[in-house]
Amino acid sequence: MKPVPAAASGTPEPVRESPVLQEWLIDLPPTGSAGGLARIHTRTCLTVLGWDGSIGAATEITDRLVRNALVHGCPRTRQVMDIRLRLALTEGRQLLIEVSDSNPAFPDFGEAVLGRKGRGLWEVHRLGGSISWFLPHHANGKTVRALLGPAPCSGSSD
């Protein structure tokens, strides 16, 4: 799994004040093994990066987003489901976790984030993820994004 330059992916820059420095992409199988693979990939990438946020929370958020894609990501009109995970580190040390699937619909997004329609996105929010979704211009389907900040600095009083 090799880092991809941000411009090569064709995805819109999500944070203008903090450009993406590095990103990793992985296509996941539309099977029950996708969550485990995503967790391993997330832990590995964030450890290599030395990201100073909560790797545990980021891994759990990734798992929740991938599980949601498995359950809700295949529209009735398609037989094949595609799931892609993108992890991107911004210049401001923010982490973008994006999971794309084949279904462009996302009914009741706001209700899902509030925990009124399922628990997955509510858990993502509870773990500190700022959640949004969009329709990418370069592919069919949708992308659900969680943005996590780095760990707060723990200042010492000398």
C-alpha positions in Angstrom: 0.0 0.0 0.0 1.8 3.0 -1.3 1.0 6.7 -0.7 -0.7 8.4 -3.6 0.0 12.1 -4.3 -3.2 14.0 -3.5 -3.6 15.4 -7.0 -3.5 11.9 -8.5 -6.7 10.8 -6.9 -9.0 13.3 -8.5 -10.9 13.9 -5.3 -11.8 17.5 -4.4 -9.6 19.1 -1.7 -11.8 18.9 1.4 -10.0 21.5 3.5 -8.7 24.6 1.6 -6.7 25.9 4.6 -5.0 22.5 5.1 -4.0 20.8 1.8 -3.7 17.1 1.7 0.0 16.0 2.2 -0.4 12.3 1.8 -3.2 9.8 1.1 -3.7 6.1 0.9 -6.3 4.3 -1.1 -7.5 0.8 -0.8 -10.3 -1.1 -2.6 -12.1 -3.4 -0.2 -14.0 -6.5 -1.0 -17.8 -6.3 -0.5 -17.7 -9.1 2.0 -17.5 -9.4 5.8 -13.7 -9.3 5.7 -13.8 -5.6 4.6 -14.0 -4.3 8.1 -11.0 -6.2 9.4 -8.9 -5.3 6.4 -9.9 -1.6 6.8 -8.9 -1.7 10.5 -5.5 -3.3 9.7 -4.9 -0.8 6.9 -5.9 2.2 9.1 -3.7 1.2 12.1 -0.8 0.5 9.8 -1.0 3.7 7.8 -1.5 6.0 10.9 1.3 4.3 12.7 3.7 4.8 9.7 2.6 8.4 9.5 3.1 9.0 13.1 -0.3 10.7 13.3 -0.7 12.2 16.8 -4.5 11.7 17.0 -6.3 8.8 18.5 -5.4 5.8 16.3 -8.0 3.7 18.2 -10.8 6.2 17.5 -9.7 6.5 13.9 -9.7 2.7 13.5 -13.2 2.4 15.0 -14.5 5.2 12.8 -13.1 3.5 9.7 -14.7 0.2 10.8 -18.1 1.9 11.3 -18.0 3.6 7.9 -17.0 0.4 6.1 -19.8 -1.5 7.9 -22.3 1.1 6.8 -21.1 0.9 3.2 -21.5 -2.9 3.3 -25.1 -2.7 4.6 -26.3 0.4 2.7 -23.9 0.8 -0.2 -25.4 -1.3 -3.0 -28.3 0.2 -4.9 -31.0 -2.2 -6.0 -30.1 -1.5 -9.7 -26.6 -2.8 -9.4 -25.3 -6.3 -8.9 -21.7 -5.3 -8.0 -20.7 -3.2 -5.0 -17.5 -1.2 -4.9 -16.0 0.0 -1.6 -13.0 2.2 -1.4 -11.3 3.6 1.7 -9.2 6.7 1.5 -7.1 8.0 4.4 -5.6 11.4 4.0 -3.4 13.5 6.2 -3.6 17.2 5.8 -1.0 19.9 6.3 -2.8 20.8 9.6 -2.4 17.2 10.8 -6.1 16.5 10.4 -7.1 13.0 9.2 -9.7 12.5 6.6 -11.4 9.1 6.5 -13.5 8.6 3.4 -15.4 5.5 2.5 -17.0 5.4 -1.0 -19.7 2.9 -2.1 -21.8 2.3 -5.1 -25.1 3.9 -3.9 -25.6 7.6 -4.6 -28.5 7.8 -2.2 -28.3 8.7 1.5 -31.7 9.2 2.9 -32.0 10.6 6.4 -28.3 11.4 6.8 -29.0 14.0 9.6 -31.2 11.5 11.4 -28.4 8.8 11.2 -25.8 11.2 12.7 -28.2 11.9 15.6 -28.6 8.2 16.2 -32.3 8.2 15.2 -31.7 5.9 12.2 -29.1 3.3 13.2 -26.1 3.8 15.5 -23.1 3.7 13.1 -22.8 7.4 12.2 -23.8 8.4 15.7 -20.9 6.4 17.0 -18.6 8.1 14.5 -19.8 11.5 15.8 -19.4 10.3 19.4 -15.8 9.3 18.7 -15.0 12.8 17.6 -15.5 12.6 13.8 -17.0 15.5 11.9 -19.2 13.7 9.4 -20.3 14.7 5.9 -21.1 13.1 2.6 -20.9 14.0 -1.0 -21.3 12.7 -4.6 -17.9 12.5 -6.1 -17.7 13.9 -9.7 -15.3 11.1 -10.9 -17.3 8.0 -9.9 -20.8 6.6 -9.3 -22.0 6.4 -5.8 -21.3 8.5 -2.7 -18.5 9.1 -0.3 -19.0 9.5 3.5 -16.2 11.5 5.2 -15.1 11.8 8.8 -12.7 14.5 9.7 -10.6 14.0 12.9 -8.2 16.5 14.4 -4.9 15.7 15.9 -4.6 15.2 19.7 -4.6 18.4 21.7 -1.2 19.5 22.8 -0.6 18.7 26.5 1.3 21.8 27.7 3.5 21.5 30.7 4.0 24.3 33.2 7.7 24.5 33.8 
